[in-house]
Amino acid sequence: MLDLPSVISETKIRLCLDCGKCTVVCPVTRYNEEFNPRLIVQEALMSQDGQDPFNEKIWSCINCNMCMERCNYNVKFTDFIRSLRAKALAHGVEVEYNHGATPQSIMHIMSHKDVRQNRLSWLPRDIKIDKHSDTAFFVGCAPYFDVLFKDLEVKTLEGTKGALRIMNHAGIPFTILANERCCGRDLLVMGDAEGFMALARANMNELHRRGIKHIITSCPEGYYTLKTDYPRFLPDWDIEVKHITEVIASLIEDGRVALGSLKRKVTYHDPCTLGRYSRIFDPPRIILESIDGLEVAEMADNREKALCCGASPWAYCGVVNKQIQKERLAQAAATGAGVLVTACPKCQIHLKCAQKNAENNDVCQIEIRDLFDIAAQSLLEEVS
């Protein structure tokens, strides 16, 4: 990560100087004209002569991957930004973390070898777990999110519970690790390679110790990190990873699983990591559209073009980020839906944060729910 010449070659970042499409589509640039991906690359390349190579704007990138989605040359801009951040951290640059850096502190605590967590106290008794299964459900950070962001009235664990109930409904056996750690994606994206690797190794060791061969997760960031990043950084990683929407949507299409009914009008928000990064666009929609009575209305920007929830990993969230969130919520309101459904706990947190901190009542107060919270509710409605 810290070898800039190698990074320049691997990311093909020099090609970024020949085009401006990334700047045109960047949501950050839309509200901050001083943020220009091409100029950031130019300044970084020009500074290889030993001068200070760090542009403070590298922290403004929200890693939404819109630039890479539109790039004709397959330039890996977000990978390049991550490497610049890693190099900056190595030179002692201090990051402006939000929320008192509490999320980062929790991640680093979880990376300790001998840490023992009380992660399963939230687990309802009606959810059936097979302790001997070689398939693990990777919960992610939802148990911590609901505590950290209680003031936002987030209910990310309701989505996790819903996902587990749907798996029970589908007859999919699974176990849950009592000492699972954060996947580490936030640290990786911010350039903290050492912290990321500590978490990754801890997770791999625990999963191997338990004999886990398959992972199913509902967290988009956990999914991408376990499926894509872990194999890149962990030579011994040999575990199959699937997102739960892939699993359930396939069962629905094969006629092996049926959901219930729910008379609501909803709109679906594509999380960047599940959509543009992981290319999972249809499965969440298949699940929603299989719910009898549920009307799904698409936002103006959806699928590959979906607007980000607007925030980096708990750092440098300011006016520009709030403007992006405001725009996304306005797009949701324009559909006429009563509920914005997302498959990402962090999207729920960031969008609810924008709603709570709205000024002059200028942010849409649409209800925000997790995809599997909605799906599980449809089963309850069917029973009642």
C-alpha positions in Angstrom: 0.0 0.0 0.0 2.8 2.4 0.8 4.8 1.9 -2.4 3.4 4.7 -4.5 5.1 3.8 -7.8 3.6 0.3 -7.6 0.2 1.7 -6.7 0.4 4.0 -9.7 1.0 1.1 -11.9 -1.6 -1.2 -10.4 -4.4 1.3 -10.3 -3.5 2.7 -13.9 -4.0 6.1 -12.3 -2.0 8.0 -14.9 -4.9 7.4 -17.3 -7.0 9.6 -15.1 -5.2 12.6 -16.5 -6.6 12.0 -19.9 -10.3 12.3 -19.0 -12.7 14.2 -16.8 -15.7 11.9 -16.6 -15.0 11.0 -12.9 -15.1 14.7 -12.0 -18.4 15.1 -13.9 -20.2 12.3 -12.0 -18.6 12.7 -8.6 -21.3 13.6 -6.0 -18.7 15.4 -3.8 -17.6 17.6 -6.7 -21.3 18.5 -7.3 -21.3 20.3 -4.0 -17.7 21.2 -3.6 -16.0 22.5 -6.8 -12.6 22.4 -5.1 -12.8 18.6 -5.0 -11.5 17.4 -8.4 -10.4 13.7 -8.7 -8.2 14.4 -11.7 -6.4 17.3 -10.0 -5.9 15.2 -6.9 -4.2 12.6 -9.1 -2.1 15.2 -10.9 -0.9 16.7 -7.6 0.0 13.3 -6.2 2.0 12.3 -9.4 3.8 15.6 -9.4 4.9 15.3 -5.8 6.9 12.1 -6.2 10.2 14.1 -6.0 10.2 13.9 -2.2 8.0 16.9 -1.4 4.9 16.5 0.8 2.6 14.4 -1.4 -0.5 14.7 0.7 -3.5 16.7 -0.5 -6.0 17.2 2.4 -8.8 16.6 -0.2 -8.0 12.8 -0.2 -10.1 12.6 2.9 -13.2 14.1 1.2 -13.7 11.1 -1.1 -16.7 9.1 0.1 -15.6 5.9 -1.7 -18.9 5.6 -3.5 -17.2 4.1 -6.5 -19.2 6.3 -8.9 -16.0 7.3 -10.6 -14.9 3.7 -11.3 -18.5 2.9 -12.5 -18.2 5.6 -15.2 -14.5 5.3 -16.1 -13.7 4.1 -19.6 -10.2 3.0 -18.6 -10.9 0.9 -15.5 -8.8 3.3 -13.4 -9.0 2.3 -9.7 -9.3 5.7 -8.2 -10.7 4.6 -4.9 -7.8 2.2 -4.4 -5.4 5.0 -5.2 -7.1 7.3 -2.7 -6.8 4.5 -0.1 -3.1 4.2 -0.7 -2.6 7.9 -0.4 -4.4 7.8 2.9 -2.2 4.9 4.1 0.9 6.8 3.2 -0.4 10.0 4.9 -1.2 8.0 8.1 2.3 6.5 8.0 3.7 10.0 8.0 1.7 11.0 11.1 -1.2 12.9 9.5 -4.1 13.2 12.0 -7.5 12.2 10.8 -10.6 14.2 11.7 -12.9 11.3 12.9 -16.6 11.9 13.7 -18.4 10.6 16.8 -15.3 11.1 19.0 -13.5 8.4 17.0 -15.6 5.9 19.0 -16.2 3.5 16.1 -12.5 3.4 15.4 -11.7 2.7 19.1 -14.2 -0.2 19.1 -12.6 -1.6 16.0 -9.1 -1.5 17.5 -10.3 -3.0 20.7 -11.9 -5.8 18.8 -8.6 -6.5 17.0 -6.9 -7.5 20.3 -6.1 -11.2 20.4 -7.6 -11.9 23.8 -10.7 -9.8 23.6 -14.0 -11.5 24.7 -17.3 -9.9 23.7 -20.9 -10.2 24.8 -22.2 -10.1 21.2 -25.3 -12.4 21.4 -27.4 -10.8 24.2 -29.7 -9.3 21.6 -30.5 -12.7 20.0 -34.2 -13.5 20.4 -35.2 -17.0 21.6 -37.4 -17.7 18.6 -34.4 -17.7 16.2 -33.0 -21.2 15.8 -29.3 -21.6 15.6 -27.4 -24.8 14.7 -24.2 -24.7 16.8 -22.7 -27.6 14.7 -23.3 -26.0 11.3 -20.3 -25.2 9.1 -22.2 -22.1 7.8 -21.9 -19.0 9.8 -24.1 -15.9 9.7 -21.7 -12.9 9.9 -23.6 -10.4 12.0 -21.3 -7.4 11.5 -21.4 -4.3 13.7 -25.1 -3.9 14.1 -25.0 -4.8 17.9 -22.7 -1.8 18.4 -24.4 0.5 16.0 -27.7 0.4 17.9 -25.9 1.5 21.0 -23.6 4.1 19.5 -26.4 5.7 17.5 -29.3 5.3 19.9 -30.0 9.0 19.7 -30.8 8.6 16.0 -33.3 5.8 16.9 -31.7 3.5 14.4 -32.8 -0.1 14.5 -30.1 -1.9 12.5 -30.5 -5.0 14.6 -34.1 -5.4 13.5 -32.7 -6.0 10.0 -30.3 -8.6 11.3 -33.1 -10.3 13.3 -35.3 -10.2 10.2 -32.5 -11.8 8.1 -32.1 -14.6 10.6 -35.9 -15.2 10.7 -36.0 -15.4 6.9 -33.2 -17.9 7.0 -35.1 -20.0 9.6 -38.2 -19.6 7.3 -36.2 -20.9 4.4 -34.8 -23.8 6.4 -31.1 -22.7 6.1 -29.0 -23.9 9.0 -26.4 -21.6 10.4 -24.4 -20.7 13.5 -23.3 -17.4 14.9 -19.9 -16.7 16.4 -19.9 -15.3 19.9 -16.5 -13.6 19.3 -16.9 -12.4 15.8 -15.0 -9.1 15.0 -15.7 -6.2 12.8 -14.7 -7.0 9.2 -12.4 -4.0 9.2 -13.5 -2.3 6.1 -13.7 1.2 7.6 -10.1 0.9 8.7 -9.0 -0.4 5.3 -10.8 2.4 3.4 -9.2 5.1 5.7 -5.7 3.6 5.1 -5.2 1.9 8.5 -3.8 -1.3 6.9 -2.4 -2.5 10.2 -5.7 -2.3 12.1 -7.5 -3.9 9.2 -5.1 -6.8 9.1 -5.4 -7.4 12.8 -9.2 -7.7 12.5 -9.0 -9.9 9.4 -6.6 -12.3 11.0 -8.6 -12.5 14.2 -11.8 -13.3 12.2 -10.0 -15.9 10.0 -8.5 -17.6 13.0 -11.9 -17.8 14.8 -13.7 -19.0 11.7 -11.1 -21.7 11.1 -11.2 -22.7 14.8 -14.9 -23.3 14.5 -14.6 -25.2 11.2 -16.6 -22.7 9.2 -16.6 -23.3 5.5 -19.4 -21.0 4.4 -20.5 -17.4 5.4 -23.8 -15.7 4.8 -24.1 -12.1 5.7 -26.6 -9.3 5.3 -24.1 -6.4 5.8 -22.9 -5.2 2.3 -19.6 -4.0 3.7 -19.0 -7.2 5.5 -19.9 -9.1 2.4 -17.5 -7.3 0.1 -14.7 -7.3 2.6 -14.9 -11.0 3.4 -15.5 -12.0 -0.3 -13.1 -9.6 -2.0 -10.6 -8.0 0.4 -9.8 -11.0 2.7 -8.7 -13.2 -0.2 -6.4 -10.3 -1.4 -4.7 -9.9 2.0 -5.0 -13.4 3.6 -3.3 -16.2 1.7 -5.0 -18.8 3.8 -8.5 -17.5 3.4 -10.6 -20.4 1.9 -14.2 -19.6 3.0 -17.1 -19.2 0.6 -19.0 -16.0 1.1 -22.6 -15.2 0.0 -24.9 -12.2 0.5 -28.2 -13.2 2.0 -30.1 -11.5 -0.8 -28.4 -13.8 -3.3 -29.4 -16.9 -1.3 -33.1 -15.9 -0.6 -33.8 -14.5 -4.1 -32.6 -17.7 -5.7 -34.9 -19.7 -3.4 -37.8 -17.4 -4.3 -37.2 -17.8 -8.0 -37.0 -21.6 -7.7 -40.3 -21.6 -5.8 -38.8 -23.0 -2.7 -39.4 -20.0 -0.5 -42.5 -17.7 -0.3 -42.7 -14.5 1.7 -45.9 -12.9 3.0 -47.9 -9.9 2.3 -47.6 -6.2 3.2 -49.5 -3.3 1.7 -47.0 -0.5 1.5 -45.4 1.6 -1.1 -41.6 1.6 -0.8 -38.5 2.7 -2.7 -35.2 0.8 -2.6 -31.9 2.5 -2.0 -28.9 0.7 -3.5 -26.0 0.7 -1.1 -22.7 1.5 -2.9 -20.9 -1.5 -1.6 -23.7 -3.9 -2.4 -24.4 -2.3 -5.8 -21.5 -0.7 -7.6 -18.9 -2.6 -5.7 -20.5 -6.1 -5.6 -22.9 -5.8 -8.6 -25.9 -7.1 -6.6 -28.8 -5.1 -8.0 -31.6 -7.6 -8.8 -31.7 -9.9 -5.7 -33.0 -7.2 -3.2 -35.7 -6.2 -5.7 -36.7 -9.8 -6.3 -37.3 -10.2 -2.6 -39.3 -7.0 -2.3 -41.4 -7.7 -5.4 -42.2 -11.2 -4.1 -44.0 -9.7 -1.1 -47.7 -9.6 -2.0 -49.2 -6.1 -1.9 -45.9 -4.3 -1.7 -45.4 -1.6 -4.4 -41.8 -0.8 -5.3 -41.1 2.6 -6.9 -37.7 3.3 -8.2 -35.8 6.6 -7.5 -34.5 8.7 -10.3 -31.0 7.5 -9.7 -31.0 3.7 -9.1 -28.9 0.6 -9.6 -25.5 1.6 -11.0 -26.4 5.3 -10.9 -27.7 5.3 -7.3 -26.7 8.2 -5.3 -24.5 7.4 -2.2 -25.8 7.8 1.4 -23.2 10.5 1.5 -20.6 9.6 4.2 -17.1 8.2 4.5 -16.3 5.7 7.3 -17.0 7.8 10.3 -14.7 10.7 9.3 -14.8 14.1 7.6 -18.6 14.2 7.5 -19.6 17.8 6.9 -21.8 20.1 4.9 -21.1 18.5 1.5 -22.1 15.1 2.9 -25.3 16.4 4.3 -26.2 17.9 0.9 -25.7 14.5 -0.8 -27.9 12.9 1.8 -30.5 15.6 1.4 -30.6 15.0 -2.3 -31.0 11.3 -1.9 -33.8 11.7 0.6 -35.5 14.1 -1.8 -35.3 11.5 -4.6 -37.0 9.0 -2.2 -39.8 11.5 -1.5 -40.3 12.1 -5.2 -41.4 8.5 -5.7 -44.4 8.9 -3.5 -43.3 6.0 -1.3 -43.9 6.0 2.4 -40.8 3.9 3.2 -37.2 4.0 2.0 -35.8 0.5 2.2 -32.1 -0.1 2.4 -30.0 -3.3 2.7 -27.2 -1.5 4.6 -27.1 -0.5 8.3 -24.7 2.3 7.6 -26.9 3.8 5.0 -29.7 3.8 7.5 -27.5 5.5 10.1 -26.2 8.2 7.7 -29.6 9.0 6.2 -31.3 9.2 9.7 -28.5 11.4 10.9 -29.3 13.8 8.0 -33.0 13.7 9.0 -32.3 14.5 12.7 -29.8 17.3 12.0 -32.0 18.9 9.3 -32.3 22.7 9.4 -35.4 24.6 8.4 -37.3 21.3 7.9 -35.6 21.0 4.5 -34.8 17.3 4.7 -37.4 14.6 3.8 -38.5 12.7 6.9 -39.5 9.5 5.1 -39.5 6.3 7.2 -36.3 4.3 6.7 -36.3 0.5 7.2 -34.0 -2.4 6.6 -34.9 -4.8 3.7 -35.1 -7.8 5.9 -37.0 -6.0 8.6 -39.7 -5.4 5.9 -39.5 -9.0 4.6 -39.8 -10.5 8.1 -42.8 -8.2 8.8 -44.5 -9.5 5.7 -44.4 -13.0 7.3 -46.0 -11.7 10.5 -48.7 -9.9 8.5 -49.5 -13.1 6.7 -49.9 -15.0 10.0 -52.1 -12.3 11.5 
